[in-house]
Amino acid sequence: MPAWPTQHGVFDAGDVTLQSGAVLRDARLSWKAHGTLSPARDNVIVYPTSYGAQHPDLEWLIGPDGVLDPTRWFIVIPDMFGNGLSSSPADTEHYPTLVTVHDNVTVQRQALAKLFGIDRIACVYGWSMGALQAYHWAALFPDAVERIVVNCGVARTAIHNQVFLRGLMATLEAAPEHVGNGRFSAEPKAAKRAFGRIYAGWALSQDFYREQRHLGTGPTPNLGAPDLETFLRTDWEDRFGARPAANLHAQLRTWDAADISANALYDGDLQAALQAIGAQVLLMPGSTDLYFRVADNEAELPFLRHAALRPIPSIWGHRAGNPVPNPEDTRFVKDAVRAWLDR
C-alpha cells in the first residue's frame, strides 16, 4: 500500500450525448486518485490513461521520488472509455461506433466538478493517448488548465499514424469472429496474436532492435527476453491477448479520430485551436517515436503561445515516454516534468 492517501470509484455520468449525436447509455467513468486535494483545490493533476491501459498500469511513476509526487499533488487518473474499467463495448450493449477524445475529456471534467468541486487544473499529464487527452483538455477548456505535458502525443493524429491504426483495425476485422462494426462473436485469438506482432514493429525503434535491446544479452537497459519469439509472445501477444478485441478496436477508432480542432469551437481549424490554448505546453516527443514524431510537435510549436519542445533523446521509440524498465529515460522525463510543474 502506498504511504499517501488514495481513493477510487466510478462516476455515473448517465446518458451521454456524444459528438456524433449517438448516446452512450448509462456511461461509467472509472477513476483513481492519489494524494490530498488542497483546500484551495489548486493542486490537481489529471493523468489520463493510454491505449489499452488501465489505471494500475500507470501508477508506477507516482511517488514522492517519482515523476508525479502525490505528497504535493492531487493526481486523478480517469480511465478512458473502452479500456475495460470505464464503459466499454465488450460489456456495454449498443456501445456507439465512435467515442472521441473530446467525448472522454468532457465527461472527465464533469466528473471532477461533481466529485471534488474541481474547476481548475494545475496540469494534465499524459503519455500517448493520454497525451492526446491532455492536448484536448487545453484546447477545449483554455481558461481552466494551467499546464499540460504532451508526452509522445500530438494535437491531431497524423496520416502516417492513421495508416498504422487502420492496419490494426483491418487485422481484427479480418478475423472470422468479427461480426461487424468492431464486435466479435468470440475472442479472435489468431488475429490478436497478429495484432501484437504488428504493434511490436512500431512501438520500438529500428535502432532499439539493431542494438538487441529486446534481449537479455543486449546492452542495458533491455527488456530481458531470451530470444525474439519469446519477446514477441510475452511483451506483445500476451499483453493485447488479455484485452477484449472489441475494446482494442474501439480505442483504435478513438485514436484515429483524435483532433483538437474537430468540434464546434474550432470547426476543423487546427491553427486556431492551437492558438487558443492558454496553458503552458511542454511537448516531449520521443526522438525515435514512429507514431508521434518530433516533426509533428515542431509543426505545432509556432502556434502555441506558451510552449517548449523537449525531445526525449532515446532509441526506445514510443516507449521512451513510458520508460518503466529504463532508468535513463525515466530520469529525463522526471526532470523535465518536475521543472515544468515548478514554473
C-alpha positions in Angstrom: 0.0 0.0 0.0 1.3 3.5 -0.8 2.3 5.8 2.0 -0.1 8.5 0.7 -3.9 8.7 0.6 -5.7 7.0 -2.4 -9.3 6.7 -3.3 -11.1 5.2 -6.3 -14.6 4.9 -7.7 -16.9 5.0 -10.7 -18.6 8.2 -11.8 -22.1 7.6 -13.1 -22.5 10.1 -16.0 -25.9 8.9 -17.1 -26.8 9.0 -20.8 -24.1 11.0 -22.6 -24.8 12.5 -26.0 -21.5 12.2 -27.9 -20.0 14.4 -30.6 -21.5 12.1 -33.2 -25.0 12.6 -31.8 -25.1 9.0 -30.6 -25.8 8.3 -27.0 -23.6 6.3 -24.6 -26.2 4.9 -22.2 -25.5 4.8 -18.5 -21.9 5.9 -19.0 -19.5 4.9 -16.3 -16.1 6.6 -15.8 -13.7 4.7 -13.5 -11.1 6.7 -11.7 -8.4 6.6 -9.0 -6.9 9.5 -7.1 -3.5 9.7 -5.3 -2.7 12.4 -2.7 -4.7 15.0 -0.9 -6.8 17.8 -2.6 -5.7 21.1 -1.2 -8.3 23.4 0.5 -8.0 25.8 -2.5 -8.3 22.9 -5.0 -5.3 24.2 -6.8 -3.0 21.2 -6.8 -4.9 18.9 -9.3 -3.1 16.9 -11.9 -5.2 14.9 -14.4 -3.4 11.8 -15.6 -5.4 10.1 -18.4 -4.8 6.5 -19.5 -3.1 5.4 -22.7 -4.1 2.9 -25.3 -5.3 -0.4 -23.8 -4.1 0.7 -20.4 -6.0 0.8 -17.1 -5.1 3.0 -14.2 -3.0 0.4 -12.3 -0.7 0.2 -15.4 0.1 3.9 -15.0 0.7 4.1 -11.3 4.4 3.2 -11.5 5.5 6.8 -12.0 3.6 8.2 -9.0 5.6 8.6 -5.8 7.5 11.1 -3.7 10.6 10.4 -5.8 8.7 9.7 -9.0 7.6 11.8 -11.9 4.4 12.9 -10.2 4.7 13.5 -6.4 1.4 12.6 -4.5 2.6 14.4 -1.4 2.4 17.6 -3.4 -0.3 17.0 -6.0 -3.7 15.5 -6.1 -3.4 13.2 -9.1 -6.6 11.9 -10.7 -6.3 9.0 -13.2 -9.5 8.8 -15.3 -9.9 5.5 -17.2 -10.6 6.2 -20.8 -13.8 4.8 -22.3 -13.1 1.5 -24.0 -10.4 0.4 -21.5 -12.5 -2.2 -19.7 -12.9 -0.3 -16.5 -15.0 2.6 -17.8 -17.8 2.0 -20.2 -16.5 -0.3 -23.0 -18.0 -2.2 -25.9 -17.1 -5.6 -24.5 -19.6 -5.1 -21.7 -21.9 -2.3 -22.9 -24.8 -3.1 -25.2 -25.2 -0.7 -28.1 -21.8 1.0 -27.4 -21.5 3.8 -30.1 -19.3 3.3 -33.1 -17.1 6.2 -32.2 -16.3 7.7 -28.8 -13.9 10.6 -29.4 -11.2 12.1 -27.2 -13.4 15.1 -27.0 -16.2 12.9 -25.5 -13.7 11.4 -23.0 -12.4 14.7 -21.6 -15.8 16.3 -21.5 -17.0 13.6 -19.1 -13.8 13.7 -17.2 -14.3 17.4 -16.5 -17.9 16.7 -15.3 -16.6 14.0 -13.0 -14.0 16.2 -11.4 -16.5 19.0 -10.8 -19.2 16.8 -9.3 -17.0 14.5 -7.3 -14.5 17.0 -5.9 -15.7 20.5 -6.8 -12.7 21.0 -9.1 -13.0 23.6 -11.8 -9.3 24.4 -12.5 -6.5 22.0 -13.3 -2.9 22.7 -12.4 -1.6 20.2 -15.1 -2.8 17.5 -17.4 0.0 14.9 -17.8 -0.4 12.3 -20.5 1.6 9.8 -22.5 0.5 8.5 -25.9 -3.4 8.5 -26.0 -3.1 10.2 -22.6 -1.2 13.0 -24.3 -4.0 13.3 -26.9 -6.3 13.8 -24.0 -4.0 16.4 -22.4 -4.0 18.4 -25.6 -7.8 18.3 -25.8 -8.2 19.4 -22.2 -6.1 22.5 -23.0 -7.9 23.3 -26.3 -11.5 22.7 -25.1 -11.1 24.4 -21.7 -8.5 27.0 -22.3 -9.4 29.0 -19.2 -9.3 26.0 -16.8 -6.0 24.4 -17.5 -2.7 26.0 -16.4 -0.2 23.5 -17.8 -0.1 20.3 -19.9 2.6 17.8 -20.6 2.2 16.2 -24.0 4.5 13.1 -23.6 4.6 11.4 -27.0 1.4 12.9 -28.4 0.1 15.4 -30.9 -2.9 17.8 -31.5 -4.2 15.8 -34.5 -3.4 12.2 -35.4 -1.0 12.2 -38.4 -1.9 10.4 -41.6 1.1 8.1 -41.3 -0.2 7.2 -37.8 -3.6 6.5 -39.2 -2.2 4.1 -41.7 -0.8 2.1 -38.8 -4.1 2.3 -36.8 -6.2 1.3 -39.8 -3.9 -1.7 -40.5 -4.6 -2.9 -36.9 -8.3 -2.4 -37.3 -8.2 -4.4 -40.5 -6.3 -7.2 -38.8 -9.1 -7.5 -36.2 -11.8 -7.1 -38.8 -10.3 -9.9 -40.9 -10.9 -12.4 -38.1 -13.7 -15.0 -38.7 -15.1 -14.0 -35.3 -15.7 -10.4 -36.4 -19.4 -9.8 -36.9 -19.2 -6.2 -38.0 -18.7 -2.7 -36.5 -15.8 -3.8 -34.3 -17.8 -6.5 -32.5 -16.9 -10.2 -32.2 -18.7 -13.5 -31.6 -15.8 -14.8 -29.6 -12.3 -13.5 -28.9 -10.2 -13.6 -32.2 -7.1 -15.2 -30.7 -5.2 -15.6 -34.0 -6.0 -12.0 -35.0 -4.9 -10.6 -31.7 -1.7 -12.6 -32.0 -1.0 -10.9 -35.3 -2.1 -7.6 -33.8 0.5 -7.8 -31.1 3.3 -8.7 -33.6 2.4 -5.7 -35.8 2.5 -3.5 -32.8 5.9 -4.7 -31.8 7.4 -3.3 -35.0 6.0 0.2 -34.3 6.3 0.8 -30.6 10.1 0.5 -30.5 12.6 1.9 -33.0 14.8 0.3 -35.6 17.9 1.3 -33.5 16.4 -0.4 -30.5 16.2 -3.7 -32.3 19.6 -3.2 -34.0 21.2 -3.0 -30.6 19.2 -6.1 -29.5 17.7 -4.3 -26.5 14.8 -6.6 -26.6 17.1 -9.4 -25.5 18.6 -10.0 -22.0 22.0 -10.3 -23.7 21.7 -6.9 -25.2 23.1 -3.6 -23.8 21.4 -2.5 -20.6 18.8 -1.4 -20.0 16.9 -4.0 -22.0 13.7 -5.9 -22.0 15.3 -9.2 -21.0 13.8 -11.8 -23.4 15.9 -14.9 -24.2 15.0 -14.7 -27.9 12.9 -12.8 -30.4 9.9 -15.3 -30.4 9.7 -15.1 -26.6 9.8 -11.3 -26.7 7.0 -11.2 -29.3 4.9 -13.5 -27.2 5.4 -12.2 -23.7 5.7 -8.5 -24.4 3.1 -8.2 -27.2 0.9 -11.2 -27.8 0.1 -11.7 -24.2 -0.4 -8.0 -23.5 -3.0 -7.5 -26.1 -4.4 -11.0 -25.8 -5.6 -10.1 -22.3 -7.8 -7.3 -23.7 -11.1 -7.9 -25.4 -10.9 -7.3 -29.1 -13.9 -5.0 -29.1 -12.2 -2.7 -26.7 -9.0 -2.7 -28.7 -10.9 -1.8 -31.8 -13.0 0.9 -30.2 -9.9 2.7 -28.8 -8.2 2.5 -32.2 -11.1 4.4 -33.6 -10.8 7.0 -30.8 -7.1 7.4 -31.5 -7.6 7.6 -35.3 -10.1 10.4 -35.0 -8.1 12.5 -32.4 -8.1 16.2 -33.4 -8.3 19.1 -31.0 -10.0 21.2 -33.7 -12.7 18.7 -34.7 -15.5 20.4 -32.8 -17.9 23.3 -32.9 -15.3 25.6 -31.2 -12.8 25.5 -34.0 -14.6 23.9 -36.9 -11.5 22.0 -38.1 -9.1 24.9 -37.9 -6.1 23.3 -36.2 -4.1 26.5 -36.2 -6.9 28.4 -34.4 -7.2 25.6 -31.8 -3.5 25.7 -31.1 -3.5 29.5 -30.8 -6.4 29.4 -28.3 -4.5 27.3 -25.8 -3.6 29.4 -22.8 -1.9 26.7 -20.9 1.9 26.3 -20.7 2.6 23.4 -23.0 5.5 21.0 -22.7 5.9 19.0 -25.8 8.0 15.9 -25.0 8.2 13.6 -28.0 10.5 10.6 -28.2 13.3 11.3 -30.6 12.8 7.9 -32.3 9.0 7.6 -31.9 7.3 6.2 -35.0 3.8 7.3 -34.0 4.2 10.9 -32.8 7.2 12.3 -34.4 9.3 15.2 -33.2 8.5 16.9 -36.6 4.8 16.8 -35.7 5.4 18.7 -32.5 7.8 21.1 -34.2 5.0 22.0 -36.7 2.6 22.8 -33.7 5.1 24.8 -31.7 4.9 28.2 -33.6 1.1 28.4 -33.0 1.3 27.8 -29.2 1.5 30.9 -27.0 3.5 29.3 -24.1 5.3 26.2 -25.1 8.6 24.4 -25.1 9.9 21.4 -27.0 12.0 18.8 -25.1 12.5 15.6 -27.1 13.5 12.5 -25.2 16.9 11.5 -26.5 16.3 7.8 -26.7 16.3 4.8 -29.0 13.3 3.3 -27.2 10.9 4.7 -29.7 7.4 5.3 -28.4 8.2 3.6 -25.1 10.7 6.2 -24.2 7.7 8.2 -22.9 6.6 5.3 -20.6 10.0 4.0 -19.6 9.2 1.5 -16.9 12.4 -0.6 -17.2 14.6 2.3 -18.4 16.2 4.4 -15.7 17.9 6.9 -18.1 14.7 7.8 -19.9 12.8 7.9 -16.6 15.2 10.4 -15.2 14.9 12.6 -18.3 11.0 12.5 -18.0 11.1 13.1 -14.3 13.5 16.1 -14.5 11.6 17.7 -17.4 8.1 17.3 -15.8 9.1 18.4 -12.4 10.8 21.5 -13.8 7.7 22.2 -15.8 5.4 21.9 -12.7 7.7 24.3 -10.8 7.2 27.1 -13.4 
